[in-house]
């Protein structure tokens, strides 16, 4: 749950100006077929990757594929208005749990950065190592349950 209206969260997740503070840069146009994204939060030399928009509904979500150089990655974002703000659901869809395992704590890190970007907080205060250390056991437990080991 984010304590901001859906339109504001949408702008932070769908425009270059909104994405830039917390995760990356967007250029081009989906309608022109030349949309690309770079995870600039990973460093200035982040590669630009093509983005294919499968579906998009303003202020409620998108379904996109990125060619990240390791095969296509599919991301689904949905937003729902709530009396306390906006419920954001983010999915990184992959074929197996083993493929997904390395990314869970990273996405929590980025979602923490999103919340700070929306609130005007200090984005650099989010420490990936601290987030990873705190959440890695939680994600391992979730993976174990999903694999029938928990």
N, C-alpha and C positions, 0 to 999 in steps of 0.2 A: 504494500500500500504506500503510495506516495501522496503527501499532503498538498497536492497541486492539482489544478483543473486539467482535465484530459487534453484540452487544446494546447496547454503549455507543455505537457509531457510529450504530446505528439510532435511539437516543433523541435523538442530536444532529441527526438529519436528519428526524425525524418528530413531534417534540413542540414545543410553544411554548417550554418551558424550554430545550430543546436547541438550537433554531434561534436564539433571541434573542441569544445572545452573538456569533454570527458572521455572521448574514445578515438575520434578520427575525423577524416575529411571526406567529403562527398563532392564529386564533380560530374558534369554531364547531365543527361536527361533520360529518364526512363522512356519517354515517348519517342526520343530520337534514337534509342537503342545504344547509347554510349555512356550509360551510368557506370561509375567506378567509385570504389571506396578504398581508403588507405587507413590502417590503424596507426595513426600518428602518435598515439599514446605509447606505442611500442618503440618509438624512436623516429628521428627525422628521415631515415632511409626506408621507411615502411613502403612496401611495394603497392602500387595501385592494382586492384583486382576488379575484374568485370562483375557487375551486379545485374542479375536478371530478376525482374519483379514478376512474381507469379500472381500476386493479388495485392491490392492496396485500397484501403477505405479510410479516407481522411478522418483523423482524430479517433479512429478505432483500431487500426492495425495494419500490418503488412506481412507478406510471406515472400521471402527473397532467397535466391541462391547466389552464392559467391563462389567464384573459381579461385580458391585460395592456394592453388599450386599443389595441393595434396588431394585433388578431387573436389567436387562441388560440395559446399557446405550449405545446408538449408537452415534458415532462421525464421521463426514465426514470432511476431510480437502482437499482442492484443491488449487493448486498453478498454476499461469499463469505468464509467463514472460511478462514484460512490459518495455518500454523504460526507465522508472524511477526506475526499480527494479523488485519486484515480488508482484503480487496481491494475497493475501492470503484470502481464504474464509473458515471459520470454522463454522460448524453446530453441534449443540447438539440437536439431534432429540429425541423428547418425544411425548407421545400420546396426551397431552393436555397442554394448556398454563399454567394452574395451576401448573403442574409438573415442567415446565420450569422456572417459575417466580423467584425462589430463585437463579438462576445461572447466569443470564445475567451480572450483575456487576462483579461477580467473574471472568467470562471469560475475560472481558475487563482488569481486574487486571492482569491476567496471560498473555494476549497478550501484555500489556505494559512491563511486565517482559521479554517476548520473544524479543521484540525490543531492550531492553537494553542489553540482553545477546548477541545479534548479533552485537551491536555497541561497546561492551566493557564497557558499562556504569555500574553504581552502581545499581544493581538489588534491593538491600535492600532499595533504595530510594523510591520505589513504595509502597505507604501506602494504604492498603486495605480500611481502614475506609474513607480516603479521596476520593478514587475512588468510593466507594459505595455511599457516601454522594452526590458526584457530579452527578453520573449517575442514581441513583435510580428514581428520578423524570422523567428522559428521558425514562427509561424502562417502568415505569408505564404508561406514555403517549402512548408508542408503544403497550403495552398490551391492553389499553383501545381502541385504534384504531382497533386492531385485533379482539377484542370482540364486536366491533360495538358500543362502548360507546363514541368514541372520534370524 
